[in-house]
Amino acid sequence: MEKESISFEDFSKMDFKVGKILGASKIKKKGKLLLLNVDLGTEVRSVVTGIAKDFSLEDLIGLDVILLCNLKSYFINGVESQGVILMTKDNNGKMIFISTDFFDQVITGLKVC
């Protein structure tokens, strides 16, 4: 389902940054939810995401991700989420991170433009 078009001005308001996952834990009583601690270079953000069935906690540590940083924080199951990590699904429906082969050339916290 396509969403309505937005202006370039609306798009330019979005603040995307490269982050590194420092920690991951399961959220009690919610089997699919994880709490990720994402380093943005100048701060660490908590992000709630529903990817527990697709990733082990150990596999997430150290991954580089793209985070939408200026989304208003919100609470899921009593846990604050301070951003959204960009993801998609593969052909089998498994969640995968939006990433690039060039992540070894970027620095945590850099703005994505």
Buried (B, 14 or more C-beta within 10 A) or exposed (E): EEEEEEEEEEEEEEEBBBBBBBBBEEBEEBEEBBBBBBBBEEEBBBBBBBBBEBBEBEEBBEBBBBBBBEEEEEEBEEBEBBBBBEBEEEEEEEBEBEBEEEBEEEEBBEEBE
